[in-house]
């Protein structure tokens, strides 16, 4: 970063944080405190009203602000594309906010620049799934995260048909929301499991916010494989015909891939066989399950059942 860019960045940082120490600015911009002192002096000489408080750092005089920022075509296009993605991924409240922000950005662009931005915007598309199921819970969960209030909901676990109905009720301290592969997920402390767990919003029902607050951890715990044991090792051999496509659309449970003379050998770690049963069946005759033997038998039973189903027609 050259000095001119750094001077502007210092002013922007002071506008956002109100007060910064020289050592903090030096760490942020990867330079020395002596350099920051010189930069502060240069800003003062240029007329930027800075206030220095010993032991507390620098701040901008109240009421000072920078002129409106200008955007390049690429910068404006990225902001508008980001608004498009947010509008397609969030619930109605945030969709409206994203659309309003997009209109404001477009409105302040000069006409020639606006045309360039619209061309870029029409040429780069982000397609989001049209299924809105689960989005109704977003506003409730966002509020619960902000207010640090515990939530309760009924949760359907896809591969645990043996779980009693009453065990589906969960009380969770919500920490974060994440959007991946077209779906929203909530991570938080699950009182039933006494551990951090992740829940897909489309599997929630009867969501409610409880009259109980929690203290959010200063640093969120990281879930590792060790914290979520997957004791079943599955090995499957895919034909060379579909190897490329298997690598392109791997299972979430894949831990290793190996090209062998016989085909692509995939190793997966799961909690139970049902978690990969549908994925394996989807490859039909192009995959052979090698282990465990119980899953081989399950695949054979499913294939026999399907053959019987179609033979009866």
Secondary structure, DSSP 8 states (H G I E B T S, - for coil): --HHHHHHHHHHHHHHHSEE-HHHHHHHHTS-HHHHHHHHHHHHHTT--EEEETTTEEEE-TT---------HHHHHHHHHHHHHHHHHS-HHHHHHHHHHHHHHHHHS-HHHHHHHHHHHHHS--------TTTHHHHHHHHHHHHTEEEEEEE--TT-TTS-GGGGEEEEEEEEEEEETTEEEEEEEETTTTEEEEEEGGGEEEEEEEEEE----SS-----GGGS---EEEEEEE-HHHHHHHHHT--TTEEEEEEETTEEEEEEEESSTHHHHHHHHTTGGGEEEEE-HHHHHHHHHHHHHHHHHHHT-
